Amino acid sequence: MTRFSKYRLRRHLGMFLTYLGIAAALIFFLFPFVWILTTSLKGNEDYFTFPPVWIPTEPSLVHYYRLFTHGNGWLYFKNSLAISTLSMLAALAFSVPTAYSIARFRFGGTLFSNFLLLLRTMPAIALVIPIYVLYSKLGITNNYFGLILLYTVFYIPFAVWLMIGFIRDVPKEIEEAALIDGCSRLQALLRVVLPIIVPGLAVVALFAFITTWNEFLFAVILTGAETKTMMVLVTSYTTGSPTDTFFGEASASVVLGIIPAFLVAFALQRYLVKGLALGAVKG
Amino acid sequence: MFKNKLSSRREAYFFASPALFLIVAFVIFPLGYSFYLTFQNYDLAIGPPAEYVGVDNYREMLLDDVRFWRAWLNTFIIIFPAITVQLLLGLGIALLLNRPIRGRAFLTSLLIIPSMVSPVSAAMVWRMLYGVKYGGINNFFRQVGLLDVYFDWFATPARAIFSIIAVEVWHNTSFMMIVLLAGLQSIPQELYEAGEVDGASTWQKFWYITLPLLKFTMIVALLIRMIDLTKIFGLIFLLTFGGPGGSTQTVAFTTYLSGFQDFRISYASTLSYVIVVGVFILTLIFQKVSRFREGEEA
């Protein structure tokens, strides 16, 4: 064997092992999703047989149907959708001007950005105790509005931090031209800066949406029978022995609960590093 | 410029004030209120009126409450093995993805999905996989003949801790992976070329070029995981509910139990303040490290 072909063999072997390693990682990280999806499509008779059924012979949507018709699945899905969408919009509305103030006027200096980081890492458990007491006194537990406000505020520090970068990328000269033409600062922000940073806004919005959608602690403590979210529903199938309801509807609710995560993972590909740093998707 | 300093300061406040108002109303004020509660004996199971009790809650927590110290120990027992495995595994996969492979962006997106789902969704999937009689894992091992009795993955403290760490590794290794991959891609290619000219082996290039340049990225990623894991709640809530025998009661979970199961609001506030202080310290370290890193790179 010549030296050259030896080198080529080694390189091919190296690439083969690389792909093998990645394949192993894919199996480890994705198999649980495949399993939960097939489980949700099985019939009740498939859960307790041996040898186990891995791929259902006759996949059916019966558990999803039951979740929507017999349980409160549809209601909680709508709750999650509404709460996440409204918190996302509110977080954007409050964060844009704040980020603008920091990016253009250096509002608050370093101290303020340190403060925002501390807010970002604030343990939810420390906040939920006083909020629960205060909300009970005001009678707004089991209320969409209270939960939406809380999610909005909890997301502001991160949204501001992410948005400062996008606003700094907008050349100051464009704005100054608008100001000379007689725009106020607010008009300059709304008509000049905002249209330019739309892609950035979309990134912040998607992160806000998935964070709110995934949140559990506030949701389980501050919601009642009508205002529960999908994450609370997911955890509600744990009582009792593993009956057929447990497997079917539990897996169906999990699948519905993780669909947004799949969509966001692909939509945000380029921004994942920045967003995931500081635990963007965790409560 | 054509605007004087004073009016631009006023504008700065004008733009920042709505968010500031919300932060004060929904974060600062509640936290102050809960600090005030730590000096009371507010207890929803007994009912009002609550009275001033001085530092009784702090004394109970530090001197009489074994559960409090156990909880911190339990949290550390979960954190350190979890972040070690996440770092090694995440680095390994990041190194593979950094090689000249096809479809890197797509593969990265697929691998990142576990980090995007919520802790309770991850925990629910694994709760069902771990199921004693009909769970996916036991089914598989019975089918291939490695297991002939039902295996309970949560029967003993050691097993429960192992099972939780396994889920945490599955859930957040991809976070480590993507941060380290970004770090790897920012290392200038010329350094490796220079190394090759000097006759460095693959291993030497990794040890003398990659690792030193990736050091800060690794520290930052580890700190982020530590901050998050100090608050670990969802996995515990669904997988063990603190059992068996309190061996997986973490600090956030113990606080939840005293607040929303025992309804001892004041005492739970006291416990929660220790978590706030712990996370505060980690965040300050994080800040110092990231600032130092920016200085190095500049």
Interface residues (C-beta under 8 A of the other chain):
Chain A: G14 M15 T18 Y19 G21 I22 A25 L26 F28 F29 L30 P32 F33 W35 I36 T39 Y47 F48 F50 P51 P52 F94 S95 P97 T98 Y100 S101 I102 R104 F105 R106 F107 G108 N114 L117 L118 L119 T121 M122 P123 A124 I125 A126 L127 I129 P130 I131 Y132 V133 L134 L149 L150 T152 V153 F154 I156 P157 V160 L179 I180 R185 L189 I210 W213 N214 E215 F216 L217 I221 M231 V234 T235 Y237 T238 P242 F247 A250 S251 V254 G257 I258 A261 F262 V264 A265 F266 Q269 L272 V273 L276 A277 L278 G279 V281 K282 G283
Chain B: F2 K3 S8 R9 E11 A12 Y13 F14 F15 A16 P18 A19 L20 L22 I23 A25 F26 V27 P30 L31 Y33 S34 L37 Y42 G92 I93 L96 L97 R99 I101 A105 L107 T108 S109 L110 L111 I112 I113 P114 S115 M116 V117 S118 P119 V120 S121 M124 V125 W126 R127 M128 L129 G131 K133 Y134 G136 N139 F140 R142 Q143 W170 T173 S174 F175 I178 V179 L181 A182 V220 I224 I227 D228 T230 K231 F233 G234 F237 L238 A252 T255 Y256 G259 F260 I265 A268 S269 S272 Y273 I275 V276 V279 F280 L282 T283 F286 Q287
